[in-house]
Amino acid sequence: MPAETRGDDEVGVYGISVAAELVGMGVQTLRVYETRGLLAPERTAGGTRRYSARDLERLRRIAALLELGLNLAGIGMVLELQDENARLRAEKGGA
Protein backbone atom coordinates (compact mmCIF):
# COMPACT_ATOMS: atom_id res chain seq x y z
CA MET A 1 0.00 0.00 0.00
CA PRO A 2 1.48 3.41 -0.92
CA ALA A 3 2.53 5.56 2.04
CA GLU A 4 0.06 8.28 0.99
CA THR A 5 -2.92 5.97 1.58
CA ARG A 6 -1.76 4.53 4.91
CA GLY A 7 -2.20 5.94 8.38
CA ASP A 8 0.81 7.31 10.22
CA ASP A 9 0.91 4.21 12.41
CA GLU A 10 1.37 1.98 9.34
CA VAL A 11 4.39 3.72 7.80
CA GLY A 12 7.70 1.99 8.47
CA VAL A 13 10.06 4.51 10.02
CA TYR A 14 12.13 2.63 12.63
CA GLY A 15 15.19 0.57 11.80
CA ILE A 16 15.50 -2.83 13.42
CA SER A 17 17.88 -1.74 16.19
CA VAL A 18 15.67 1.22 17.15
CA ALA A 19 12.53 -0.94 17.05
CA ALA A 20 14.19 -3.60 19.22
CA GLU A 21 15.22 -0.98 21.76
CA LEU A 22 11.77 0.62 21.84
CA VAL A 23 10.07 -2.68 22.65
CA GLY A 24 12.83 -4.07 24.88
CA MET A 25 13.75 -7.02 22.68
CA GLY A 26 16.87 -8.15 20.89
CA VAL A 27 17.44 -7.62 17.19
CA GLN A 28 17.73 -11.38 16.65
CA THR A 29 14.37 -11.86 18.38
CA LEU A 30 12.69 -9.51 15.90
CA ARG A 31 14.26 -11.47 13.04
CA VAL A 32 12.98 -14.75 14.51
CA TYR A 33 9.45 -13.35 14.82
CA GLU A 34 9.58 -12.25 11.19
CA THR A 35 10.89 -15.66 10.09
CA ARG A 36 8.05 -17.33 12.02
CA GLY A 37 5.51 -15.09 10.26
CA LEU A 38 4.42 -13.18 13.36
CA LEU A 39 5.05 -9.82 11.70
CA ALA A 40 6.14 -8.47 8.34
CA PRO A 41 7.91 -5.11 8.57
CA GLU A 42 8.11 -2.91 5.52
CA ARG A 43 11.33 -3.11 3.52
CA THR A 44 13.21 -0.38 1.69
CA ALA A 45 14.29 -0.86 -1.92
CA GLY A 46 17.65 -2.01 -0.53
CA GLY A 47 15.99 -4.60 1.74
CA THR A 48 16.37 -2.78 5.06
CA ARG A 49 13.57 -3.50 7.53
CA ARG A 50 11.44 -0.51 8.57
CA TYR A 51 9.10 -0.99 11.50
CA SER A 52 5.93 1.05 11.93
CA ALA A 53 4.14 2.04 15.12
CA ARG A 54 1.68 -0.75 14.33
CA ASP A 55 4.57 -3.24 14.13
CA LEU A 56 5.83 -2.05 17.52
CA GLU A 57 2.38 -2.57 19.03
CA ARG A 58 2.28 -6.08 17.53
CA LEU A 59 5.68 -6.82 19.11
CA ARG A 60 4.34 -5.67 22.47
CA ARG A 61 1.34 -8.00 22.05
CA ILE A 62 3.72 -10.86 21.27
CA ALA A 63 5.68 -10.10 24.45
CA ALA A 64 2.47 -10.02 26.50
CA LEU A 65 1.34 -13.37 25.09
CA LEU A 66 4.75 -14.88 25.83
CA GLU A 67 4.41 -13.70 29.43
CA LEU A 68 1.07 -15.52 29.60
CA GLY A 69 2.87 -18.72 28.66
CA LEU A 70 1.94 -19.13 24.99
CA ASN A 71 4.51 -20.53 22.61
CA LEU A 72 5.22 -18.95 19.22
CA ALA A 73 2.82 -21.27 17.38
CA GLY A 74 0.03 -20.33 19.79
CA ILE A 75 0.88 -16.66 19.49
CA GLY A 76 0.68 -16.95 15.71
CA MET A 77 -2.82 -18.39 16.00
CA VAL A 78 -3.94 -15.67 18.42
CA LEU A 79 -2.56 -12.91 16.19
CA GLU A 80 -4.27 -14.38 13.12
CA LEU A 81 -7.59 -14.45 14.97
CA GLN A 82 -7.11 -10.89 16.18
CA ASP A 83 -6.26 -9.73 12.65
CA GLU A 84 -9.32 -11.48 11.22
CA ASN A 85 -11.53 -10.00 13.93
CA ALA A 86 -10.21 -6.49 13.15
CA ARG A 87 -10.77 -7.03 9.42
CA LEU A 88 -14.36 -8.18 9.99
CA ARG A 89 -15.06 -5.22 12.27
CA ALA A 90 -13.69 -2.85 9.63
CA GLU A 91 -15.89 -4.45 6.96
CA LYS A 92 -18.94 -4.25 9.20
CA GLY A 93 -18.25 -0.61 10.03
CA GLY A 94 -17.72 0.24 6.37
CA ALA A 95 -20.90 -1.50 5.16
C-alpha distances in whole Angstrom, upper triangle without the diagonal:
4,6,8,7,7,10,13,13,10,10,12,15,18,19,21,24,23,21,24,27,25,25,28,27,28,26,27,26,22,22,24,22,19,22,23,19,19,16,13,13,10,12,13,14,18,17,17,16,14,15,13,16,14,15,19,19,19,21,24,23,24,27,28,28,30,33,33,34,32,31,27,28,28,26,23,25,25,21,20,22,21,17,19,21,18,16,19,20,17,18,21,21,19,22
4,5,6,7,10,12,13,10,9,11,14,17,19,21,24,23,22,25,27,25,26,29,29,29,27,28,28,24,24,26,24,21,24,25,22,22,19,16,14,11,13,13,14,17,17,17,16,14,15,14,16,16,17,20,21,21,23,25,26,26,29,31,31,33,35,36,37,34,34,30,31,32,29,26,28,28,24,23,26,24,20,22,24,21,19,22,23,20,21,24,23,21,24
4,5,5,8,9,11,8,6,9,11,15,17,19,22,20,19,23,24,22,23,27,27,27,25,27,27,23,23,26,24,21,24,26,22,22,18,16,14,11,12,12,14,17,17,16,15,13,13,11,14,14,15,18,19,19,21,23,24,25,28,29,30,31,34,35,36,34,33,30,31,31,28,26,28,28,24,24,26,24,21,23,24,21,20,23,23,20,22,25,23,21,25
4,6,8,9,12,11,9,12,14,18,20,23,25,24,22,26,27,25,26,30,30,31,29,31,30,26,27,30,27,25,28,29,26,25,22,19,17,15,16,16,17,20,20,20,19,16,17,14,16,16,18,20,21,22,24,26,27,28,30,31,32,34,36,37,39,36,36,33,34,34,31,29,31,30,26,26,28,25,22,24,25,22,21,24,23,20,21,24,22,20,24
4,7,10,12,10,10,13,16,19,21,24,27,25,23,26,28,26,26,30,30,31,29,31,30,26,27,29,26,24,27,28,24,24,20,18,17,15,17,17,19,22,22,21,20,17,17,14,16,15,17,20,20,21,23,25,25,27,29,30,31,33,35,36,37,35,35,32,32,32,29,27,28,27,24,23,25,23,19,21,22,18,17,20,20,16,17,20,19,17,20
4,7,8,6,7,10,13,16,19,21,24,22,20,23,25,22,23,26,26,28,26,28,27,23,24,26,23,21,24,25,22,21,17,16,14,12,15,16,18,21,20,20,18,15,14,11,12,11,14,16,16,17,20,21,21,23,26,26,27,29,31,32,34,31,31,28,29,29,26,24,25,24,21,21,22,20,17,19,20,16,15,19,18,15,17,20,18,17,20
4,5,5,7,11,12,15,19,20,23,20,18,22,23,20,21,24,25,27,25,28,26,23,24,26,23,22,25,26,22,21,18,17,15,14,17,18,21,23,22,21,18,15,14,10,10,10,13,15,14,16,18,19,20,22,24,25,26,28,30,30,32,30,31,28,29,29,25,24,25,24,20,21,22,19,17,19,19,16,16,19,17,15,17,20,17,17,20
4,5,6,9,10,12,16,18,20,17,16,19,20,17,18,22,23,25,23,26,25,21,23,26,23,21,25,26,23,21,18,17,14,13,16,17,20,22,21,19,17,13,12,8,8,9,12,13,13,15,17,18,19,21,23,24,25,27,29,30,32,30,31,28,30,29,26,25,27,25,21,22,24,21,19,21,22,18,18,22,20,18,21,23,21,20,24
4,6,8,9,11,15,16,18,16,14,17,18,15,15,19,20,22,21,23,22,18,21,23,20,19,22,23,20,18,15,14,12,12,16,17,20,22,20,18,16,12,10,6,5,5,8,9,10,12,14,15,16,18,19,20,22,24,25,26,28,27,27,25,26,26,22,21,23,21,18,19,21,18,16,19,19,15,16,20,19,16,20,22,20,20,24
4,6,9,11,14,15,18,16,14,17,19,16,17,20,20,22,20,22,21,17,19,21,18,17,20,21,18,16,13,12,10,9,13,14,17,19,18,16,14,10,9,5,6,6,8,10,11,12,14,15,16,18,20,21,22,24,26,27,28,26,26,23,25,25,21,20,22,21,17,18,20,17,14,17,18,15,15,19,18,16,19,21,20,19,23
4,6,9,12,14,17,15,13,17,18,16,17,21,21,22,20,22,21,18,19,21,19,17,21,22,19,18,14,12,10,8,11,11,15,17,16,14,12,8,8,5,8,8,9,11,13,14,16,17,19,20,22,23,24,26,28,29,31,29,28,25,27,27,24,22,25,24,20,21,23,20,18,21,22,19,19,22,22,19,22,25,23,22,26
4,6,8,10,13,12,10,14,16,14,15,18,18,18,16,19,18,15,16,19,17,15,18,20,17,16,13,11,7,6,8,9,13,14,13,10,8,4,4,4,8,9,8,10,13,13,14,16,18,19,20,22,24,24,26,28,29,27,27,24,25,26,23,21,24,23,20,21,23,21,19,22,23,20,21,24,24,22,25,27,26,26,29
4,7,10,12,10,9,13,14,13,15,17,18,18,16,19,19,15,17,20,19,17,20,22,20,19,15,14,10,9,10,10,14,15,14,11,9,5,6,6,8,11,10,11,14,15,15,17,19,20,21,23,25,26,27,29,31,29,29,26,28,29,25,24,27,26,22,24,26,24,22,25,26,23,24,28,27,25,28,30,29,28,32
4,6,8,6,6,9,10,9,12,14,14,14,12,16,16,13,14,18,16,15,19,20,19,18,14,13,10,10,11,11,15,15,14,10,8,5,5,6,8,11,10,9,13,14,13,15,18,18,19,21,23,23,25,27,28,27,26,24,26,27,23,23,26,25,22,24,26,24,22,26,27,24,25,29,28,27,29,32,31,31,34
4,6,5,6,9,10,11,12,14,13,13,10,13,14,11,12,16,15,14,17,19,18,18,15,13,10,10,10,10,14,13,11,8,6,5,6,9,12,14,12,11,15,16,14,16,19,19,19,22,24,23,25,28,28,27,26,23,26,27,24,23,26,26,23,25,27,25,24,27,29,26,27,31,31,29,32,35,34,33,37
4,6,5,6,9,10,11,12,10,9,6,9,10,8,9,12,12,11,14,16,16,15,13,12,9,11,11,12,16,14,12,8,6,7,7,10,12,14,11,11,14,14,12,15,17,16,16,20,21,20,22,25,25,24,23,20,23,24,21,21,24,24,21,23,26,24,23,26,28,26,27,31,31,29,32,35,34,34,37
4,5,5,6,9,10,10,9,8,6,10,11,9,11,14,14,14,17,19,19,18,16,16,13,15,14,15,18,17,15,11,10,10,10,13,14,16,14,12,16,16,14,15,19,18,17,20,22,21,22,26,26,25,24,22,25,26,23,23,27,26,23,26,28,27,26,29,31,29,30,33,33,32,35,38,37,37,40
4,5,5,6,9,10,10,10,9,13,13,11,13,16,16,16,19,21,20,19,16,16,13,14,15,16,19,18,16,13,11,10,9,11,12,14,12,10,14,15,13,14,18,17,17,20,22,21,22,25,26,26,25,23,26,27,23,24,27,26,23,26,28,26,25,29,30,27,29,32,32,31,34,36,35,35,39
4,5,5,6,8,8,9,8,12,11,9,11,14,13,13,16,18,17,15,13,13,11,13,14,15,19,18,16,13,10,9,7,9,9,11,9,7,10,11,9,11,14,14,14,17,19,18,20,22,23,22,22,20,23,23,20,20,23,22,19,22,24,22,21,25,26,24,25,29,28,27,30,33,32,32,35
4,6,5,6,5,6,6,9,8,7,10,12,12,13,15,17,17,15,13,14,12,15,16,18,21,20,18,14,12,11,10,12,12,14,11,9,12,12,9,11,14,13,12,15,17,16,17,21,21,21,20,18,21,22,19,19,23,22,19,22,25,23,22,26,27,25,27,30,30,29,32,35,34,35,38
4,6,5,6,7,8,12,11,11,14,16,15,16,19,20,21,18,17,18,16,18,19,20,24,22,20,17,15,14,12,14,13,15,13,10,13,15,11,12,16,15,13,16,19,18,18,22,23,23,22,21,24,25,21,22,26,24,22,25,27,25,25,29,29,27,29,33,32,31,35,37,35,36,40
4,6,8,10,11,14,13,12,15,17,16,17,20,21,20,18,16,17,15,17,19,20,24,23,21,18,15,13,11,12,10,13,11,8,10,12,10,10,14,14,13,15,18,17,18,21,22,22,22,21,24,24,21,22,25,23,21,24,25,23,23,27,27,25,27,30,29,28,32,34,32,33,37
4,6,9,10,13,11,10,14,15,13,15,18,18,18,15,14,16,14,17,19,21,25,24,22,19,16,14,11,12,11,12,10,7,8,10,7,6,10,10,9,11,14,14,14,17,19,18,19,17,21,20,17,18,21,20,17,21,23,20,20,24,24,23,25,28,27,27,30,32,31,32,36
4,7,10,12,10,11,14,15,14,16,19,19,20,17,16,18,17,20,21,23,27,26,23,20,17,17,14,16,14,16,14,10,12,13,10,9,12,12,9,12,15,14,14,17,18,19,19,18,21,21,18,20,23,21,20,23,25,23,23,27,27,26,28,31,31,31,34,35,35,36,39
4,7,8,6,7,11,11,11,13,16,16,17,15,14,16,15,19,20,22,25,24,21,18,16,16,14,16,15,16,13,11,13,13,9,10,12,11,9,12,14,12,13,17,17,17,16,15,19,19,16,18,21,20,19,22,24,22,23,26,27,26,28,31,31,31,34,35,35,36,39
4,5,5,7,9,10,11,13,14,16,17,15,15,17,16,18,19,21,24,22,19,17,15,15,14,17,17,18,15,13,16,15,11,13,16,13,12,16,17,15,16,19,19,19,18,16,20,21,18,19,23,22,21,23,26,25,25,28,29,28,30,33,33,33,36,38,38,38,41
4,5,5,6,9,10,11,13,14,16,15,14,14,13,16,16,18,21,19,16,13,11,13,12,15,17,17,14,13,16,15,12,14,17,15,14,18,19,17,19,22,22,21,19,17,20,22,19,19,23,23,21,23,26,25,24,28,29,28,29,33,33,32,35,37,37,38,41
4,5,5,6,9,10,10,12,14,14,14,15,14,17,17,19,22,20,16,14,13,15,14,18,19,19,16,15,18,16,13,16,18,15,14,18,19,16,19,22,20,19,17,15,18,20,18,18,22,22,20,22,26,25,24,28,29,29,30,33,34,33,36,38,38,39,41
4,5,5,6,9,10,11,12,11,12,13,14,17,18,20,23,22,18,16,14,15,14,17,18,17,14,13,15,13,10,12,14,11,11,15,15,13,15,18,17,16,14,12,15,17,14,15,19,19,17,20,22,22,22,25,26,26,27,30,31,31,33,35,35,36,39
4,5,5,6,9,10,11,9,9,10,10,13,14,17,20,19,15,13,10,12,10,13,14,14,10,10,13,11,8,11,13,11,11,15,15,14,16,19,19,17,15,12,15,17,14,14,18,18,16,18,21,20,19,23,24,23,24,28,28,28,30,33,33,33,36
4,5,5,6,9,10,10,9,10,10,13,13,16,18,17,13,12,10,12,12,15,17,17,13,13,16,14,11,15,16,13,14,18,18,16,19,22,21,19,16,13,16,18,16,15,19,19,17,19,22,22,21,24,26,25,26,29,30,29,32,34,34,35,37
4,5,5,6,9,9,10,11,12,16,16,19,22,20,17,16,13,16,15,17,19,18,14,15,17,14,12,15,15,12,13,17,16,14,17,19,18,16,13,10,12,15,13,13,16,17,16,17,21,21,20,23,25,25,25,28,30,30,32,34,35,35,38
4,5,5,6,5,6,9,10,14,15,19,21,21,17,16,13,14,13,15,16,15,11,12,14,11,9,12,12,9,11,14,13,12,15,17,16,14,12,8,11,13,10,10,13,14,12,14,17,17,16,19,21,21,22,25,26,26,28,30,31,32,34
4,5,5,6,5,6,8,11,12,16,18,18,14,13,10,12,11,14,16,14,11,13,14,11,10,14,14,12,14,17,16,16,19,21,20,17,15,11,13,15,13,11,15,16,13,14,18,17,16,19,21,21,21,24,26,25,27,30,30,30,33
4,5,8,8,9,11,14,14,18,19,19,15,15,13,15,15,18,20,18,15,16,18,15,14,17,17,14,16,19,18,17,20,22,20,18,15,11,12,15,14,12,15,17,15,16,19,20,18,21,23,23,23,26,28,28,29,32,33,33,35
4,6,8,10,13,16,17,21,22,22,18,18,16,17,16,18,20,18,15,16,17,14,13,16,15,12,15,17,15,14,18,19,17,14,12,8,8,12,10,8,12,14,12,13,16,17,16,18,21,21,22,24,26,26,28,30,31,32,34
4,5,7,10,13,15,19,21,21,17,17,14,16,15,16,18,15,13,15,16,12,12,15,14,12,15,17,16,16,19,20,19,16,14,10,10,12,10,8,11,13,10,10,14,15,13,15,18,18,18,21,23,23,24,27,28,28,30
4,7,10,13,16,19,22,22,19,18,15,15,13,14,15,13,10,12,12,9,9,12,11,8,12,14,12,13,16,17,16,13,12,8,9,11,8,6,9,10,8,9,12,12,11,14,16,16,17,20,21,21,23,25,26,27,29
4,6,10,12,16,19,19,16,15,11,12,10,11,12,10,7,10,11,7,8,12,11,10,13,15,14,15,18,19,19,17,15,12,13,14,11,9,12,13,9,10,14,13,11,14,17,16,16,20,21,20,22,25,25,25,28
4,7,9,13,15,16,12,12,9,10,9,10,13,11,8,11,13,10,11,15,15,13,16,19,18,19,22,23,23,20,19,15,16,18,15,12,15,16,13,13,16,16,13,16,19,17,17,21,22,21,22,25,26,25,28
4,6,10,13,14,11,9,6,6,5,7,10,10,7,10,12,11,11,14,15,15,17,19,20,20,23,24,25,22,21,18,19,20,17,16,19,19,15,16,19,18,15,19,21,19,19,23,23,22,24,27,27,26,29
4,7,10,11,9,8,6,5,6,8,12,11,9,12,15,14,14,18,19,18,20,23,23,24,26,28,29,26,25,21,22,24,21,19,22,22,18,19,22,20,17,20,23,20,20,24,24,22,24,27,27,26,29
4,7,8,5,5,5,6,9,11,15,15,13,15,18,17,17,20,22,21,23,26,26,26,29,31,31,28,27,23,24,26,23,21,24,25,21,22,25,24,21,24,26,24,23,27,28,26,27,31,30,29,32
4,5,5,5,7,7,11,13,16,17,15,18,21,20,20,23,25,24,26,29,29,29,32,34,34,32,30,27,28,30,27,25,28,28,25,25,28,27,24,27,29,27,26,30,31,28,30,33,33,31,34
4,6,8,10,11,14,16,20,21,19,21,24,23,23,27,28,27,29,32,32,33,35,37,37,35,33,29,30,32,30,27,30,31,28,27,31,30,27,29,32,29,28,32,33,30,32,35,35,33,36
4,6,9,11,15,17,21,22,20,22,25,24,24,27,28,27,29,32,32,32,35,37,37,35,32,29,30,33,30,28,31,32,28,29,32,31,28,31,34,31,31,34,35,33,34,38,37,36,39
4,6,9,12,15,19,19,17,19,22,21,20,24,25,24,26,29,29,29,31,33,33,31,29,25,26,29,26,24,27,28,25,25,29,28,25,28,31,29,28,32,33,31,32,36,35,34,37
4,6,10,13,17,17,15,16,20,19,18,21,23,22,23,27,27,27,29,32,32,30,28,24,26,28,25,24,27,28,24,25,28,27,25,28,30,28,28,32,32,30,32,36,35,34,37
4,6,10,13,14,11,13,16,15,14,18,20,18,20,23,24,23,26,28,28,26,24,21,23,25,22,20,24,24,21,22,25,24,21,25,27,25,25,28,29,27,29,33,32,32,35
4,7,10,11,9,11,14,14,14,16,18,18,19,22,23,23,26,28,28,27,25,22,24,25,22,21,24,24,20,21,24,23,20,24,25,23,23,27,27,25,28,31,30,29,33
4,7,8,6,7,10,10,10,13,15,15,16,19,20,20,22,25,25,24,23,20,22,23,19,19,22,21,17,19,22,20,18,21,23,20,21,25,25,23,26,28,27,27,31
4,5,5,6,9,10,11,13,14,15,17,19,20,21,23,25,26,24,24,21,23,24,20,19,22,20,17,19,21,18,16,20,21,18,19,22,22,20,23,26,24,24,28
4,5,5,6,9,10,11,13,14,15,17,19,20,21,23,25,23,24,21,23,23,19,19,22,20,16,19,20,17,16,19,20,17,18,22,21,19,23,25,23,24,27
4,5,5,6,9,10,11,12,14,15,17,18,20,21,23,21,22,19,21,20,17,16,18,16,13,15,17,14,12,16,16,13,15,18,17,16,19,22,20,21,24
4,5,5,6,9,10,10,12,14,15,17,19,20,21,19,19,17,18,19,15,14,17,16,12,14,17,14,13,16,17,15,16,20,20,19,22,24,23,24,27
4,5,5,6,9,10,11,12,14,15,17,19,20,19,19,17,19,19,16,16,19,17,14,17,18,16,15,19,19,17,19,22,22,21,24,26,25,26,29
4,5,5,6,9,10,11,12,14,15,17,19,18,18,17,19,18,14,15,17,15,12,15,16,13,13,17,17,14,17,20,19,19,22,24,23,24,27
4,5,5,6,9,10,11,12,14,15,17,15,15,13,15,15,11,11,13,11,8,11,13,11,10,14,15,13,15,18,18,18,21,23,23,24,27
4,5,5,6,9,10,11,12,14,16,14,14,12,15,15,11,12,15,13,11,14,16,14,14,18,18,17,19,22,22,22,25,27,26,28,30
4,5,5,6,9,10,11,13,15,14,15,14,16,16,12,14,16,14,12,15,17,14,15,19,19,17,20,23,22,22,26,27,26,28,31
4,5,5,6,9,10,11,13,12,13,12,14,13,9,11,13,10,9,12,13,11,12,16,15,15,18,20,19,20,23,24,24,26,29
4,5,5,6,9,10,11,9,10,8,11,10,7,9,11,9,8,12,13,12,13,16,17,17,19,21,22,22,25,27,27,28,31
4,5,5,6,9,10,10,11,10,14,13,10,12,15,13,12,16,17,15,17,20,20,20,22,25,25,25,28,30,30,31,34
4,5,5,6,9,9,11,12,14,13,10,13,14,12,12,16,16,14,16,19,19,19,22,24,23,24,27,28,28,30,33
4,5,5,7,6,8,9,11,9,7,10,11,9,10,13,14,13,15,18,17,18,21,22,22,24,27,27,28,30,32
4,5,5,5,7,8,11,9,8,11,13,11,12,16,16,16,18,21,21,21,24,26,26,27,30,31,31,33,36
4,5,7,10,12,14,12,11,15,16,14,15,18,19,18,20,23,23,23,26,28,27,29,32,32,33,35,37
4,6,9,12,14,11,10,14,14,12,14,17,17,16,19,21,21,22,25,26,26,28,30,31,31,34,36
4,7,10,12,9,10,13,14,13,15,18,18,18,21,22,22,24,26,28,28,30,32,33,33,36,38
4,7,8,6,6,10,10,9,12,14,15,15,18,19,20,21,23,25,25,27,29,30,31,33,35
4,6,5,6,9,10,11,12,14,16,16,18,20,21,22,24,26,27,29,30,32,33,34,36
4,5,5,6,9,10,10,12,14,15,16,18,20,21,22,24,25,27,28,30,31,33,34
4,5,5,6,9,10,11,13,14,15,17,19,20,21,23,25,26,27,29,30,32,33
4,5,5,6,9,10,11,12,14,15,17,18,20,21,23,24,26,27,29,30,32
4,5,5,6,8,10,10,12,14,15,16,18,20,21,22,24,26,27,28,30
4,6,5,6,9,10,10,12,14,15,16,18,20,21,23,24,26,27,29
4,5,5,6,9,10,11,12,14,15,17,18,20,21,22,24,26,27
4,5,5,6,9,10,10,12,14,15,16,18,20,21,22,24,26
4,5,5,6,9,10,10,12,14,15,16,18,20,21,22,24
4,5,5,6,9,10,10,12,14,15,16,18,20,21,22
4,5,5,6,9,10,10,12,14,15,16,18,20,21
4,5,5,6,9,10,11,12,14,15,16,18,20
4,5,5,6,9,10,11,12,14,15,16,18
4,5,5,6,9,10,11,12,14,15,16
4,5,5,6,9,10,10,12,14,15
4,5,5,6,9,10,10,12,14
4,5,5,6,9,10,11,12
4,5,5,6,9,10,11
4,5,5,6,8,10
4,5,5,6,9
4,5,5,6
4,5,5
4,6
4
